[in-house]
């Protein structure tokens, strides 16, 4: 069986950049849209969805982000529940 701690530790540094990029571009574009400047920041949506100039990952980028984040959540929670001491009555 896969060691969850190793999986979590090796996946965390890989997932930091795509998740931060998705978070920052989504928030900045939303602020621009609310203030009426959304048309000036459409290029942020391209980054947000995985289009990086000549590299176009928009069809798989959201799924890779979701799979990585879900793996991080499941492995982290599993390790946390295994580590928590149970109350004795």
TORSEMI-913568 format. One line per field, with one value per residue: residue number from 0; x, y, z of N, C-alpha, C in turn; residue in three letters. Coordinates in Angstrom, 3 decimals, always signed. Layout:
<nodes>
margu	[NUM/...]
neast	[X/...]
nnorth	[Y/...]
nup	[Z/...]
caeast	[X/...]
canorth	[Y/...]
caup	[Z/...]
ceast	[X/...]
cnorth	[Y/...]
cup	[Z/...]
filo	[ALA/...]
</nodes>
This chain:
<nodes>
margu	[0/1/2/3/4/5/6/7/8/9/10/11/12/13/14/15/16/17/18/19/20/21/22/23/24/25/26/27/28/29/30/31/32/33/34/35/36/37/38/39/40/41/42/43/44/45/46/47/48/49/50/51/52/53/54/55/56/57/58/59/60/61/62/63/64/65/66/67/68/69/70/71/72/73/74/75/76/77/78/79/80/81/82/83/84/85/86/87/88]
neast	[+0.844/+0.375/+2.367/+0.880/+1.910/+4.278/+3.206/+1.656/+3.651/+5.295/+3.555/+2.632/+4.543/+4.378/+1.750/+1.411/+2.053/+0.195/-2.281/-2.094/-1.834/-4.329/-6.025/-5.182/-5.468/-8.204/-9.400/-8.394/-9.421/-12.156/-12.441/-11.764/-13.893/-16.098/-15.597/-16.018/-14.029/-13.516/-13.161/-10.612/-9.008/-9.214/-7.253/-6.373/-8.203/-7.423/-4.980/-6.034/-7.531/-5.686/-4.283/-1.285/+0.230/+1.901/+1.558/-1.143/-3.290/-5.939/-8.014/-7.406/-6.310/-8.073/-9.031/-6.682/-5.878/-8.051/-7.882/-5.364/-5.748/-7.865/-6.600/-4.668/-6.313/-7.683/-5.530/-4.308/-6.375/-6.790/-4.321/-4.455/-6.706/-5.772/-3.752/-4.852/-5.518/-7.774/-10.620/-10.910/-13.307]
nnorth	[-1.196/+2.303/+4.642/+7.057/+9.396/+9.802/+10.150/+12.477/+14.286/+14.364/+15.265/+17.757/+19.988/+20.058/+20.727/+23.286/+25.572/+25.440/+25.594/+28.022/+29.770/+29.410/+30.296/+33.015/+34.201/+33.804/+35.281/+37.902/+38.397/+38.314/+40.512/+42.516/+42.204/+42.851/+45.522/+46.553/+46.332/+43.999/+43.286/+44.179/+42.361/+39.795/+38.084/+36.942/+34.917/+33.034/+32.127/+31.173/+28.983/+27.289/+27.879/+28.581/+30.533/+29.198/+26.683/+24.773/+23.746/+23.721/+21.854/+19.772/+20.859/+21.877/+19.415/+18.119/+19.881/+19.549/+16.778/+16.639/+18.337/+17.015/+14.596/+15.551/+16.494/+14.148/+12.432/+14.002/+14.300/+11.636/+10.945/+12.699/+11.785/+9.248/+9.900/+11.285/+11.007/+8.764/+9.399/+8.251/+6.611]
nup	[+0.000/-0.597/+1.050/+2.882/+4.003/+2.549/-0.018/+0.369/+1.163/-1.108/-3.066/-2.224/-2.698/-5.481/-6.002/-4.985/-6.641/-8.966/-7.583/-6.148/-8.321/-9.581/-7.537/-7.125/-9.721/-10.122/-8.012/-8.481/-11.047/-10.470/-8.768/-10.593/-12.394/-10.794/-10.299/-12.771/-14.663/-16.012/-18.731/-19.313/-18.110/-19.126/-19.952/-17.615/-17.142/-18.993/-17.939/-15.562/-16.361/-17.489/-19.827/-21.041/-22.771/-25.457/-24.487/-23.995/-21.734/-21.098/-21.270/-19.527/-17.231/-15.095/-14.121/-13.316/-11.298/-9.526/-8.963/-7.736/-5.498/-4.196/-3.583/-1.804/+0.267/+1.099/+1.818/+3.801/+5.722/+6.383/+7.544/+9.703/+11.168/+11.868/+13.604/+15.725/+19.140/+20.690/+22.714/+26.016/+27.975]
caeast	[+0.000/+1.120/+2.538/+0.169/+2.790/+5.165/+2.380/+1.305/+4.876/+5.812/+2.571/+2.423/+5.290/+3.936/+0.422/+1.383/+2.020/-1.083/-3.388/-1.933/-2.138/-5.777/-6.608/-4.866/-6.091/-9.655/-9.770/-8.102/-10.396/-13.462/-12.389/-11.821/-15.250/-17.010/-15.342/-16.328/-12.826/-13.313/-12.678/-9.170/-8.297/-9.635/-6.058/-6.278/-9.011/-6.626/-4.092/-6.877/-8.022/-4.599/-3.674/-0.048/+0.864/+1.907/+1.155/-2.584/-3.754/-7.258/-8.923/-7.082/-5.807/-8.992/-9.101/-5.428/-5.980/-9.029/-7.357/-4.284/-6.311/-8.620/-5.615/-4.075/-7.317/-7.930/-4.345/-4.125/-7.388/-6.537/-3.201/-4.903/-7.574/-4.956/-2.866/-5.626/-5.806/-9.193/-11.003/-11.268/-14.439]
canorth	[+0.000/+3.556/+5.372/+8.325/+10.508/+10.032/+10.700/+13.841/+15.079/+14.562/+15.966/+19.130/+21.021/+20.092/+21.326/+24.658/+26.573/+25.502/+26.037/+29.459/+30.450/+29.366/+31.157/+34.428/+34.679/+33.831/+36.395/+39.180/+38.608/+38.609/+41.910/+43.339/+42.116/+43.589/+46.950/+46.949/+46.275/+42.606/+43.161/+44.447/+41.274/+38.510/+37.240/+36.180/+33.702/+32.049/+31.517/+30.491/+27.711/+26.428/+28.234/+29.281/+30.870/+28.096/+25.459/+24.852/+22.634/+24.080/+20.707/+18.868/+21.606/+21.842/+18.056/+17.879/+20.665/+18.904/+15.483/+16.902/+18.883/+15.948/+13.670/+16.210/+16.530/+12.789/+11.923/+14.802/+13.961/+10.260/+10.995/+13.409/+10.901/+8.172/+10.443/+11.808/+10.032/+8.579/+9.643/+7.077/+6.943]
caup	[+0.000/-0.686/+2.306/+2.724/+4.359/+1.408/-1.090/+0.748/+1.169/-2.464/-3.883/-1.736/-3.434/-6.872/-6.065/-4.482/-7.713/-9.701/-6.732/-5.915/-9.580/-9.751/-6.505/-7.355/-10.956/-9.929/-7.133/-9.145/-12.118/-9.870/-8.318/-11.808/-12.945/-9.908/-10.454/-14.135/-15.499/-16.399/-20.113/-19.334/-17.434/-19.683/-20.033/-16.359/-17.275/-19.720/-16.948/-14.581/-16.899/-17.929/-21.116/-20.720/-24.040/-26.425/-23.780/-23.766/-20.904/-20.585/-21.205/-18.413/-16.063/-13.953/-13.574/-12.594/-10.060/-8.650/-8.513/-6.785/-4.269/-3.546/-3.018/-0.637/+1.334/+1.606/+2.525/+5.016/+6.727/+6.825/+8.494/+10.897/+11.943/+12.429/+14.631/+16.858/+20.197/+20.971/+24.109/+26.809/+28.860]
ceast	[+0.880/+1.190/+1.925/+1.051/+3.738/+4.405/+2.091/+2.530/+5.398/+4.835/+2.415/+3.235/+4.862/+2.617/+0.378/+1.235/+0.696/-2.254/-3.295/-2.264/-3.644/-6.468/-6.407/-5.544/-7.604/-10.103/-9.545/-9.097/-11.767/-13.519/-12.489/-13.227/-16.244/-16.826/-15.570/-15.148/-12.539/-12.754/-11.170/-8.362/-8.726/-8.452/-5.859/-7.082/-8.263/-5.650/-4.889/-7.322/-6.947/-4.030/-2.479/+0.716/+0.745/+1.468/-0.319/-3.064/-5.200/-8.235/-8.651/-6.657/-6.784/-9.087/-7.838/-5.420/-6.908/-8.504/-6.242/-4.803/-7.087/-7.683/-4.986/-5.052/-7.520/-6.730/-4.106/-5.118/-7.184/-5.401/-3.629/-5.777/-6.794/-4.122/-3.611/-5.837/-7.307/-9.458/-11.338/-12.350/-14.212]
cnorth	[+1.247/+4.201/+6.764/+9.522/+10.838/+10.651/+12.171/+14.755/+15.335/+15.342/+17.433/+20.173/+21.143/+20.854/+22.793/+25.669/+26.583/+25.992/+27.529/+30.261/+30.513/+30.307/+32.631/+34.951/+34.751/+35.013/+37.739/+39.435/+38.954/+40.042/+42.845/+43.341/+42.930/+45.096/+47.441/+46.914/+44.865/+42.424/+43.399/+43.279/+39.886/+37.550/+36.440/+34.895/+32.623/+31.359/+30.661/+29.107/+26.841/+26.714/+29.137/+29.589/+29.717/+26.772/+25.593/+23.598/+22.820/+22.906/+19.809/+19.586/+21.598/+20.456/+17.692/+18.635/+19.972/+17.581/+15.672/+17.405/+17.819/+14.929/+14.258/+16.208/+15.150/+12.260/+12.692/+14.449/+12.547/+10.227/+11.657/+12.510/+9.742/+8.652/+10.899/+10.715/+9.952/+8.831/+8.337/+7.493/+6.472]
cup	[+0.000/+0.696/+2.122/+3.022/+3.202/+0.237/-0.831/+0.657/-0.239/-3.344/-3.482/-2.506/-4.899/-6.991/-5.645/-5.621/-8.482/-8.844/-6.422/-7.167/-9.810/-8.766/-6.838/-8.623/-10.833/-9.100/-7.830/-10.275/-11.543/-9.373/-9.520/-12.393/-12.105/-10.063/-11.884/-15.090/-16.003/-17.793/-20.225/-18.783/-17.914/-19.772/-18.748/-16.425/-18.042/-18.778/-15.963/-15.062/-17.516/-19.304/-20.830/-22.003/-25.024/-25.796/-23.404/-23.033/-20.453/-20.512/-20.011/-17.135/-14.883/-13.311/-12.805/-11.273/-9.061/-8.102/-7.492/-5.457/-3.498/-2.894/-1.761/+0.544/+1.940/+2.369/+3.819/+6.102/+7.260/+7.829/+9.797/+11.769/+12.563/+13.604/+15.889/+17.897/+20.450/+22.449/+24.797/+27.785/+30.254]
filo	[UNK/UNK/UNK/UNK/UNK/UNK/UNK/UNK/UNK/UNK/UNK/UNK/UNK/UNK/UNK/UNK/UNK/UNK/UNK/UNK/UNK/UNK/UNK/UNK/UNK/UNK/UNK/UNK/UNK/UNK/UNK/UNK/UNK/UNK/UNK/UNK/UNK/UNK/UNK/UNK/UNK/UNK/UNK/UNK/UNK/UNK/UNK/UNK/UNK/UNK/UNK/UNK/UNK/UNK/UNK/UNK/UNK/UNK/UNK/UNK/UNK/UNK/UNK/UNK/UNK/UNK/UNK/UNK/UNK/UNK/UNK/UNK/UNK/UNK/UNK/UNK/UNK/UNK/UNK/UNK/UNK/UNK/UNK/UNK/UNK/UNK/UNK/UNK/UNK]
</nodes>
